[in-house]
């Protein structure tokens, strides 16, 4: 199909506090914690090259074939290790009018190659966001996992 003109995504990453990047609105939101809870937002647009790399990686790992609720655990395992606190992801992608969302609680080991590929995609996106000047200007979180 190729990267369509409407390609974009919304990624939420939660490790106690949530960070969300939304390429549809060019906004990044980050919970800062505290009492009362606070959040910070910034304009954040990824470059065309970054968006192209993200799209190509999604195609390569067949993101649109992942189940909406992904667990990343090998079929038939009798024992898994549960990690905590775990990172929770939700990635919603639109391309060519098709929308697909995948939610994943990355809390179990051993994982699958599919999980490793998805984790690498998500880490790449997070890296692009965290190196963006808009992200770097935001206040640091106050608290987190307790």
PAVO-599143 format. One record per residue: residue in three letters; x, y negated, z of N, C-alpha, C in turn. Coordinates in steps of 0.001 Angstrom, whole numbers, plus 500000, padded with zeros to 6 digits. Atoms other than C-alpha are relative to their C-alpha. Last residue first. Example, Ala and Ser with C-alpha at 12.3 -4.5 7.8 and 13.67 -1.06 7.14 Angstrom:
REM residues 2
SER499180501190499940513670501060507140499230498910500730/ALA500890501190500000512300504500507800500900498800500000/
***
This chain:
REM residues 146
UNK499808499988498548505725495628544270499875501403500533/UNK500360498745499379506182495215540566500283499933501506/UNK500125498909500950506305491643539431499549501244500722/UNK500543498753499456507325488546541276499931501045498901/UNK499816500110498556507715485034539960499367501239500625/UNK501058499426499165508183485417536227500362499885501462/UNK499797498590499623510677483096534574498826500452500879/UNK499608499747498613509486479848533047500152501498500222/UNK501044499736499008509326479644529266500585500247501385/UNK500348501223499271512057478007527165498980500235501117/UNK498912500332499083513550481370526122499723498733500804/UNK500012499104498848510262482510524619501015499547501039/UNK501251500250499274509972479494522334499881500871501240/UNK499853501169499113513666479845521388498731499682500798/UNK500616501199500569513021483383520024500138498823500964/UNK498923500853500511515486486036521252499464498684499418/UNK499162500496498901512831487605523502501174499135499517/UNK500721500984499187510316487890520661500923499383501044/UNK500244501186500832512681489601518213499338498894500817/UNK498715500670500199513833491974520983499855498734499164/UNK499712500708498746510231492798521913501321499243499895/UNK500902501154499942509513493667518269500292499173501249/UNK499561500945501023512601495913518095499135498735500046/UNK498794500655499489511712497580521395500531498968499009/UNK500425500948498973508213498311520096501187499238500581/UNK500746501084500645509571499913516935499626498931501015/UNK499007500794500729512138501949518917499334498825499275/UNK499247500775498996509438503123521368501035499103499316/UNK500884501085499582507268504210518416500704499101501012/UNK500127500931501128510133506227516916499122498810500378/UNK498723500697500158510993507827520283499930498972498879/UNK499889500964498902507337508669520901501284499192499878/UNK500975501065500275507031510320517475500090498908501062/UNK499356500876500986510255512233518202499065498858499623/UNK499885499462501354508477513595521269500793499045499108/UNK500885500556501012508782512889524958500294500635498649/UNK499345500398501242510238514794527899498975499478498997/UNK498809499410500597509262512884529968499844501509500072/UNK499759498565499910506091510941530722501282500389499277/UNK499698499574498628505274507355531645500478501439500106/UNK498726499296500190505059505437528384500541500444501357/UNK499407500108498669501373504551528772501273500843499961/UNK499071498975499531500388504085525147500521499636501371/UNK499693500248498592497635502233523318500842501154500505/UNK499467498868499249497546502239519515500312499528501411/UNK499412500319498698495415499882517445500435501291500676/UNK499741498802499191494609500109513736500678499563501288/UNK499528500291498650493042497480511506500170501315500745/UNK500073498851499088492644497784507738500602499603501340/UNK501349499861499469491967494514505889499822501180500940/UNK500912499718501103495150494826503820498575500234500469/UNK499322500063501288497245495070506961499003500372498907/UNK500888500166501154496116494511510533500864499905498757/UNK499406500422501265497977495880513536498897499871498950/UNK501090500075500975496991496236517196500570499379498721/UNK499616500638501244499767497364519521498836500108499023/UNK501139499975500914498946498157523136500401499188498785/UNK499988500743501249501808499123525408498626500068499349/UNK501218499768500784502022500200529032500052499082498786/UNK500345501078500915505437500465530656498762500419499215/UNK499901499701501421505586502846533578499640498764499177/UNK501150500471500781506295502069537204500252500223498511/UNK500762501158499546506812504848537550500930498945500546/UNK499146501103499595507932507928535674499141498835500477/UNK500728501253500065505947511152535499500890498910500571/UNK499595500919498951508035514217534717499239498703499788/UNK499462501271500466506312516851532653500409499189501215/UNK499558500948498978505611520501533243500549498752499325/UNK500620499644498722503689523142531308500375499019501094/UNK499109500103498839504413521686527896499246500346501275/UNK499653498744499366502178523063525157500942499910501173/UNK501076499029499799502070519996522942500543501251500682/UNK500007498825500877504949517583523429498840500921500352/UNK499560498776499336504078514380525257499888501166499019/UNK498575499781500200503936510989523523500557501255500633/UNK499398499625498711500550510087525031501486500329499893/UNK498805499186500209498943508051522232500575500380501355/UNK499476499796498645495395506738522499501144500997499875/UNK500285501244499274494514505308519097500461500062501447/UNK501335500060499391496207508284517432499829498699500789/UNK499965499735498557499263507528515278498575499963500550/UNK500373498607499736498662507806511513500047500349501489/UNK501446499877500189498620504004510971499505501437500184/UNK500745500540498860502124503859512496498494500212499861/UNK501409499665500270503592506092509783499112499565501174/UNK500421499090498921507145505847511225498546500436499850/UNK499061498876499871508516504450507942499547500995501069/UNK500229499078501116505458502257507306500844501264500169/UNK501323499403499796505704500684510747499666500999498913/UNK499831498991498944509446500172510218498662500689500293/UNK499293498855500587508799498436506893500180501110501028/UNK500914499273500877506194496186508561500670501253499429/UNK501003499341499155508547495230511384499053500818499131/UNK499315498883499344511377494488508939499022500790500875/UNK499753498975501012509070492350506821500666501233500581/UNK501299499362500268507826490457509891500157501097498950/UNK500342499161498844511439489814510911498679500725499765/UNK499090498847500008512342488591507401499687500942501164/UNK500464499079501049509251486369507263500868501249499956/UNK499615500344501373510352484844510567499410501009499016/UNK498866499210500457508445485419513805500286499628498541/UNK500171499382501315506211482639515021501269500766499655/UNK498944499062500356505990481667518673499646500660498678/UNK500119499733501434504052478757520111501165500905499627/UNK499119500724500911504377479135523864499597500325498569/UNK500172499722501423502230480215526766500971499161499193/UNK499377501006500847502764480514530508499782500414498556/UNK499481499499501270500762482370533129500601498829499240/UNK499787500999501045499923481911536779500444500696498727/UNK499267499567501195498461484121539484500084498877498969/UNK500795499237500971497347482275542634500834500373498766/UNK501310500052499354499484483434544286499593498540500117/UNK500254501050499014502454484277542115498603500083500568/UNK500212499536498636502765486284538942499684498837500914/UNK498875500391499148504255484759535799499864500503501427/UNK500417500159498603502042486387533191501241499692500827/UNK499255499206499019503395485753529695499425499716501383/UNK500489500239498649501587484536526614500702500961500941/UNK499438499042499063503069484194523137499501499604501379/UNK499907500317498574501163482437520385500633501162500767/UNK498627500486499752501440482408516603500190499570501448/UNK500136501359499466497620482839516372501357499324500216/UNK501161500600500655497570485958514163499839498542500422/UNK499558500647501230501137486810515230498830499399499225/UNK501113499929500940499956487451518786500406499268498725/UNK499683500789501185502678488222521326498885500249498994/UNK500736499749501235501523489366524744500494499069498910/UNK499574500925501041503503489762527969499244500372498731/UNK500232499780501426501910491434530976500566498871499153/UNK500531501214500609503105491713534582499944500207498490/UNK500526500781498881503467495108536335499387498701499493/UNK499216499344498958505348496450533308499736499146501230/UNK500238500191498573502777495554530703500925500888500814/UNK499071499141499278503508494979527032499816499712501475/UNK499985500242498559500798493562524796500895501036500648/UNK499347499026499136501384493433521050499934499523501435/UNK500080500481498623499096491665518581500577501115500868/UNK500208499093498875499814492227514925499876499223501303/UNK499699500620498716499937490709511486499737501000501103/UNK499273499200499020499618491546507821500292499172501246/UNK500625500137498675496976489408506069500720500807501084/UNK499918501393499550499120488830502953499379499805501382/UNK501038500880500532499556492569502563500141498594500572/UNK500350501034499032502756494538503190499032499022499349/UNK499140501168499918502766497535500893499484498981501010/UNK500821501188500000500000500000500000500869498742500000/
***
